[in-house]
Amino acid sequence: MVPQEHEVESKIDEVKFLCMTRLGKILIKTKGEKYMSKIFILLLVFLCGSTCSLLSQEKIKSYSTIGKNGTPNYAEFSIDGKYIAAGVIGAVRIWETNSNEFKDYKTKSKNVTPNFVCFSPDGEFIVAGVYGAVRVWKINSDSFTDYKTKSKNITPNFVCFSPDGEYIATGVYGAIRVWNIKSGKFLDYPTKGNNETPKFVKFSTDGRFIVAGNWGEVRTWEIVK
């Protein structure tokens, strides 16, 4: 597998976030429009023989949020590319990519915008941090389940599903907390500093490990099942 380098010219001075959908399309979040600069984007070709291309200006499509002056922190495609999700004020909003229709999945607080959202591997659920919990909504329904964190007044920053969709994980005060979605039971994996909350966590592709930044190092924990 050979990485491909693409040169793009744009009126931006910094790329804050970059991700690629499984369908080969690219999302770029930038900091500001100040100066002409060249951005070199390294694209990994995930499927043998597949190719990727940047979206042209003619293919731009907008999906409106609640606040016109608010910029979502993060957005994500569903695995089949049919939906886009992002945190908006007081909810997680999911748009249909073809029709632009959307449904809002309410959070606990009307004035809080979820930082990150994540689709389950099977595309049936969406997860985000809410006030004092991690909330999992069933898509196209009003049902949800809250998984409590250590602190009631803290909103988890980043949440992710395991590759098999059986677990969710987030950083809590002094640990990585991993829940079994069906049973609701959890296990805490302690960090180096008891007063530190990991910002980002991620499962390994085989689901055996969890990784996070941890006070001067990157630490992995083997998942106990």
C-alpha positions as CSV (number, residue, x, y, z in Angstrom):
1,M,0.0,0.0,0.0
2,V,1.6,3.3,-1.2
3,P,0.5,6.6,0.4
4,Q,-0.6,9.2,-2.1
5,E,0.3,12.9,-1.7
6,H,-2.2,15.5,-3.0
7,E,-1.4,19.2,-3.3
8,V,-4.3,21.6,-2.7
9,E,-4.4,25.4,-2.8
10,S,-6.8,27.2,-0.5
11,K,-7.2,30.5,1.4
12,I,-6.4,29.0,4.8
13,D,-3.5,29.2,7.1
14,E,-4.1,26.1,9.2
15,V,-5.8,22.7,9.0
16,K,-7.4,21.8,12.4
17,F,-8.9,18.5,11.5
18,L,-8.9,16.0,8.6
19,C,-10.8,12.8,8.1
20,M,-11.8,10.5,5.3
21,T,-15.0,8.6,4.9
22,R,-15.0,4.9,3.9
23,L,-16.5,6.0,0.6
24,G,-13.3,7.9,-0.1
25,K,-14.5,11.5,0.4
26,I,-12.7,14.0,2.5
27,L,-13.7,16.5,5.2
28,I,-11.3,19.3,6.1
29,K,-11.8,21.7,9.1
30,T,-9.7,24.9,8.9
31,K,-8.9,27.6,11.4
32,G,-9.2,30.7,9.4
33,E,-9.2,32.3,5.9
34,K,-6.2,34.6,5.9
35,Y,-3.4,33.7,3.4
36,M,-2.9,31.6,0.4
37,S,-1.1,28.4,1.3
38,K,-0.4,25.0,0.0
39,I,-1.6,22.0,2.0
40,F,-0.1,18.6,1.4
41,I,-2.6,15.9,2.3
42,L,-1.3,12.4,2.8
43,L,-4.1,10.0,1.8
44,L,-4.0,6.3,2.6
45,V,-5.7,4.1,0.2
46,F,-7.7,1.7,2.5
47,L,-9.0,-0.7,-0.1
48,C,-6.7,-2.5,-2.6
49,G,-7.1,-0.9,-6.0
50,S,-9.3,2.0,-4.8
51,T,-8.6,5.6,-5.4
52,C,-9.5,8.8,-3.6
53,S,-10.1,12.3,-4.8
54,L,-10.7,15.6,-3.2
55,L,-14.2,17.2,-3.4
56,S,-14.2,20.0,-5.9
57,Q,-15.8,23.4,-5.1
58,E,-18.8,22.4,-7.4
59,K,-19.7,19.5,-5.1
60,I,-19.9,21.4,-1.8
61,K,-23.2,20.9,0.0
62,S,-24.2,22.7,3.2
63,Y,-26.1,21.3,6.2
64,S,-27.5,24.0,8.5
65,T,-27.0,23.9,12.2
66,I,-29.1,25.6,14.9
67,G,-26.9,28.6,15.5
68,K,-25.7,30.6,12.4
69,N,-22.7,31.9,14.2
70,G,-21.7,28.6,15.8
71,T,-19.2,26.2,14.2
72,P,-19.6,22.5,15.1
73,N,-16.5,21.1,16.7
74,Y,-16.7,17.7,14.9
75,A,-18.7,16.0,12.2
76,E,-18.8,12.4,11.1
77,F,-20.2,10.2,8.3
78,S,-22.1,7.0,9.1
79,I,-20.3,3.9,7.9
80,D,-22.7,3.6,4.8
81,G,-22.4,7.3,4.0
82,K,-26.1,7.9,4.3
83,Y,-25.9,10.2,7.3
84,I,-23.8,13.0,8.8
85,A,-23.8,13.8,12.5
86,A,-22.5,16.8,14.5
87,G,-23.1,18.4,17.9
88,V,-25.4,21.4,17.8
89,I,-26.8,23.5,20.7
90,G,-28.7,21.1,23.0
91,A,-28.6,18.1,20.7
92,V,-26.8,15.8,18.3
93,R,-28.1,16.5,14.8
94,I,-28.2,13.8,12.1
95,W,-28.7,14.8,8.5
96,E,-29.6,12.5,5.6
97,T,-26.8,13.2,3.0
98,N,-29.1,13.0,0.0
99,S,-32.2,14.9,1.2
100,N,-30.7,17.3,3.8
101,E,-33.5,16.3,6.2
102,F,-32.5,16.0,9.8
103,K,-33.4,14.7,13.2
104,D,-32.2,16.2,16.5
105,Y,-31.4,13.9,19.4
106,K,-31.7,15.9,22.6
107,T,-29.0,16.2,25.3
108,K,-29.6,16.9,29.0
109,S,-28.8,20.6,28.8
110,K,-30.3,22.9,26.2
111,N,-27.4,25.3,26.2
112,V,-24.6,22.6,25.8
113,T,-23.2,21.5,22.5
114,P,-21.6,18.0,22.4
115,N,-18.0,18.2,21.4
116,F,-17.7,14.8,19.6
117,V,-20.1,12.3,18.1
118,C,-19.6,8.7,16.9
119,F,-21.7,6.3,15.0
120,S,-21.8,2.6,16.0
121,P,-20.1,0.2,13.6
122,D,-23.5,-1.1,12.5
123,G,-24.8,2.4,12.0
124,E,-27.8,1.9,14.3
125,F,-26.7,4.1,17.2
126,I,-25.0,7.4,17.8
127,V,-23.1,8.3,21.0
128,A,-21.9,11.6,22.5
129,G,-20.9,13.0,25.9
130,V,-23.7,14.8,27.8
131,Y,-23.8,16.4,31.2
132,G,-22.5,13.7,33.6
133,A,-22.9,10.8,31.3
134,V,-22.3,9.2,27.9
135,R,-25.6,9.0,26.0
136,V,-26.3,6.4,23.3
137,W,-29.3,7.1,21.1
138,K,-30.9,4.6,18.8
139,I,-31.1,6.3,15.4
140,N,-34.6,7.1,14.0
141,S,-36.2,6.7,17.4
142,D,-36.5,8.6,20.6
143,S,-35.0,6.0,22.8
144,F,-31.6,6.4,24.5
145,T,-29.5,5.1,27.4
146,D,-27.2,7.1,29.7
147,Y,-24.0,5.6,31.0
148,K,-23.0,7.6,34.1
149,T,-19.5,9.0,34.6
150,K,-17.7,9.8,37.8
151,S,-18.6,13.5,37.9
152,K,-22.2,14.7,37.5
153,N,-21.2,18.2,36.4
154,I,-18.6,17.2,33.8
155,T,-19.4,16.4,30.1
156,P,-17.1,13.7,28.5
157,N,-15.1,15.1,25.7
158,F,-14.6,12.2,23.4
159,V,-16.5,8.9,23.1
160,C,-15.9,5.9,20.9
161,F,-17.3,2.5,20.1
162,S,-15.3,-0.7,20.0
163,P,-15.0,-2.3,16.5
164,D,-17.6,-4.9,17.4
165,G,-20.0,-2.3,18.8
166,E,-20.2,-4.1,22.2
167,Y,-18.4,-1.5,24.2
168,I,-18.1,2.3,24.5
169,A,-15.2,4.2,26.1
170,T,-14.4,7.7,27.3
171,G,-12.0,9.5,29.6
172,V,-13.2,10.1,33.2
173,Y,-11.5,11.6,36.2
174,G,-8.3,9.6,36.7
175,A,-9.2,6.7,34.3
176,I,-10.5,5.4,31.0
177,R,-14.0,4.0,31.6
178,V,-15.2,1.2,29.3
179,W,-18.9,0.1,29.5
180,N,-20.5,-3.0,28.2
181,I,-23.4,-1.5,26.2
182,K,-25.9,-4.4,26.9
183,S,-25.3,-4.9,30.6
184,G,-24.3,-1.3,31.5
185,K,-21.5,-2.6,33.6
186,F,-18.1,-0.8,33.4
187,L,-14.5,-1.2,34.2
188,D,-12.1,1.7,35.0
189,Y,-8.5,1.6,33.7
190,P,-6.5,3.9,35.9
191,T,-4.3,6.6,34.5
192,K,-0.9,7.8,35.8
193,G,-2.4,10.9,37.4
194,N,-5.4,10.6,39.6
195,N,-6.5,14.1,38.9
196,E,-6.2,13.9,35.1
197,T,-9.0,13.2,32.6
198,P,-7.8,11.7,29.3
199,K,-9.2,13.8,26.4
200,F,-9.1,11.2,23.6
201,V,-9.4,7.4,23.7
202,K,-9.4,4.8,21.0
203,F,-9.9,1.1,20.6
204,S,-7.4,-1.0,18.6
205,T,-8.8,-2.4,15.4
206,D,-9.1,-5.9,16.9
207,G,-10.8,-4.5,20.0
208,R,-8.3,-6.0,22.4
209,F,-6.7,-2.7,23.6
210,I,-7.6,0.9,24.5
211,V,-5.1,3.7,24.0
212,A,-5.0,7.3,25.4
213,G,-2.5,10.0,26.2
214,N,-1.4,9.8,29.8
215,W,0.8,12.3,31.6
216,G,3.9,12.4,29.5
217,E,3.3,9.2,27.6
218,V,0.9,7.2,25.5
219,R,-0.5,4.3,27.4
220,T,-2.4,1.2,26.2
221,W,-4.5,-1.1,28.4
222,E,-5.7,-4.6,27.5
223,I,-9.5,-4.8,27.7
224,V,-10.9,-7.2,30.3
225,K,-14.0,-9.0,29.0
